[in-house]
Amino acid sequence: MIQYLRNCLEAILAKKAYALPQSSNKKVVVARFEREPVIGFVQSPGGFSTDAVEVLTPSGNLLRLPYPEVKVVCFVRDFESLEANAPWRPHRAFATRPKTRGLWVRLIFRDGDTVEGLVSNNLMLLEPAGFHAIPPDPTFQLQHIFVPRAALTDVQVLGVIGSPLRRKRPAEPAADAEQLKMF
């Protein structure tokens, strides 16, 4: 009996070892308010703490950038095609209403710049340190952005896209009941 119980526990522990979340390094460009941008890697999910973002530069230095210095963290596809401050362009907005589900927001920074994006419409995915958003043009170089709360003065919700509150109502059976039956 004890042998059987030990085999069960070993099987359960083996399954949990595979269920652990995997971490990966994401390529980022960190735009800062009064300094040059930083190019590097952020470990996901552990790179964002409550007070700073940790960036590993290509030269191997680990930088801990406090959120009051950081304007936006841009997750990019590759470093080779980057121009000077290319992934971050101020005053970015959607040309038309977005089609992807989420909250359509306008983020207003301390220095007056604005950017629009899509934020998840799930309160469980909101982080206390800031907002993850999909920018207006995520297909080119910029995949998504992280904006610290310390960098913002205002967040405006412009719309709710794909709200689960609007559901199609089923056809009314009362209208069929009033119909005269001919055959």
C-alpha positions in Angstrom: 0.0 0.0 0.0 2.8 2.5 0.9 4.6 1.5 -2.3 1.5 2.4 -4.4 1.1 5.8 -2.6 4.7 6.7 -3.3 4.2 5.9 -7.0 1.2 8.2 -7.1 3.0 11.0 -5.4 5.9 10.7 -7.8 3.5 10.8 -10.8 1.8 13.9 -9.4 5.2 15.7 -8.8 6.4 14.7 -12.3 3.2 16.3 -13.8 3.7 19.5 -11.8 7.3 19.8 -13.1 6.0 20.2 -16.6 3.2 22.5 -15.5 5.6 25.3 -14.3 5.4 28.4 -16.4 8.4 28.9 -18.7 10.3 32.2 -18.7 11.7 33.8 -21.8 13.6 36.9 -22.7 11.8 39.4 -24.8 13.5 42.1 -26.9 12.6 45.6 -25.8 13.4 49.2 -26.3 12.9 51.3 -23.1 12.0 54.9 -23.9 12.9 57.2 -21.0 11.8 60.7 -20.2 15.1 62.6 -20.0 17.7 60.1 -21.2 18.6 58.0 -24.2 16.5 54.8 -24.9 17.9 51.5 -23.6 17.9 48.4 -25.9 18.0 45.0 -24.3 16.0 42.0 -23.0 13.4 41.7 -20.3 12.7 38.4 -18.7 9.1 37.5 -18.9 7.2 37.2 -16.5 9.8 38.2 -13.8 11.3 41.3 -15.4 8.7 43.7 -14.1 8.8 44.3 -10.3 6.7 46.6 -8.3 9.1 49.5 -8.5 11.4 48.9 -11.5 12.0 47.1 -14.8 15.1 44.9 -15.1 16.7 45.1 -18.6 19.7 43.0 -19.7 21.7 44.9 -22.3 23.3 43.1 -25.3 26.7 43.8 -23.7 25.6 41.8 -20.6 24.9 44.6 -18.1 21.8 44.2 -15.9 20.1 47.6 -15.5 17.3 48.2 -13.0 15.3 51.2 -14.3 12.9 52.7 -11.8 9.4 53.4 -13.2 9.4 57.2 -12.7 12.3 57.3 -15.3 10.6 55.0 -17.8 8.2 56.4 -20.3 7.3 53.2 -22.2 8.7 49.7 -22.7 8.3 48.7 -26.4 8.4 45.0 -27.2 10.0 44.7 -30.6 10.6 42.0 -33.2 14.3 42.5 -33.7 17.1 45.0 -33.0 18.7 45.1 -36.5 16.0 47.2 -38.2 15.8 49.7 -35.4 16.5 53.4 -36.2 17.0 56.0 -33.6 13.9 56.0 -31.4 11.9 54.3 -34.3 9.6 52.1 -32.3 8.3 54.9 -30.2 6.6 57.7 -32.0 4.5 60.1 -30.0 0.9 61.0 -30.8 0.0 57.6 -32.2 -3.7 56.9 -32.7 -6.0 54.5 -34.4 -7.2 55.7 -37.8 -10.5 53.8 -37.4 -12.3 52.0 -34.6 -10.2 48.9 -33.7 -11.6 45.4 -34.4 -9.8 43.4 -31.7 -11.6 42.8 -28.4 -10.6 44.9 -25.4 -10.7 48.4 -24.0 -9.7 51.1 -26.4 -7.8 53.6 -24.3 -5.8 56.8 -24.7 -2.8 57.1 -22.4 -1.6 60.6 -21.6 2.0 60.9 -20.4 3.5 63.4 -17.9 5.2 65.3 -20.8 2.0 65.7 -22.8 2.5 62.9 -25.3 -0.4 60.6 -26.0 -0.7 57.1 -27.4 -3.8 54.9 -28.0 -3.9 51.2 -27.5 -6.0 48.2 -26.7 -6.0 46.9 -23.1 -7.5 43.6 -22.0 -11.0 43.9 -20.7 -10.2 41.5 -17.8 -9.6 42.9 -14.3 -7.5 39.8 -13.4 -4.9 40.8 -16.1 -4.4 44.3 -14.8 -1.0 44.8 -13.1 -0.5 47.3 -10.3 2.7 48.6 -11.9 1.2 49.6 -15.3 -0.6 48.7 -18.4 0.2 46.3 -21.2 -1.4 47.6 -24.4 -1.5 46.7 -28.1 -0.5 49.8 -30.1 -2.3 51.0 -33.3 0.2 49.3 -35.7 1.4 46.1 -34.1 2.3 44.4 -37.4 5.4 46.4 -38.3 8.2 46.5 -35.6 6.3 47.2 -32.4 4.4 44.2 -31.0 3.0 45.6 -27.8 3.9 48.2 -25.1 4.1 48.4 -21.3 3.4 51.8 -19.8 4.2 52.3 -16.1 1.5 54.1 -14.0 4.2 56.5 -12.8 4.6 57.8 -16.4 0.9 58.7 -16.9 -1.2 61.6 -15.9 -4.5 60.3 -17.3 -6.0 57.2 -18.9 -9.2 57.7 -21.0 -11.4 54.8 -22.1 -12.5 55.6 -25.6 -14.6 52.5 -26.2 -15.3 48.9 -25.3 -14.8 46.6 -28.2 -16.5 43.2 -28.3 -18.4 43.6 -25.0 -20.0 40.4 -23.7 -22.9 42.5 -22.5 -24.4 42.7 -26.0 -25.6 39.3 -26.8 -27.9 38.3 -29.7 -31.3 37.5 -28.4 -32.9 34.3 -29.5 -35.9 34.5 -31.8 -39.1 35.1 -30.0 -41.3 31.9 -29.9 -44.3 34.1 -29.2 -44.3 35.4 -32.8 -44.5 31.8 -34.0 -47.3 31.0 -31.7 -49.5 33.8 -33.2 -48.9 32.4 -36.7 -51.9 30.6 -38.1 -51.3 27.0 -39.0 -52.5 26.2 -42.4 -51.6 22.5 -42.8 
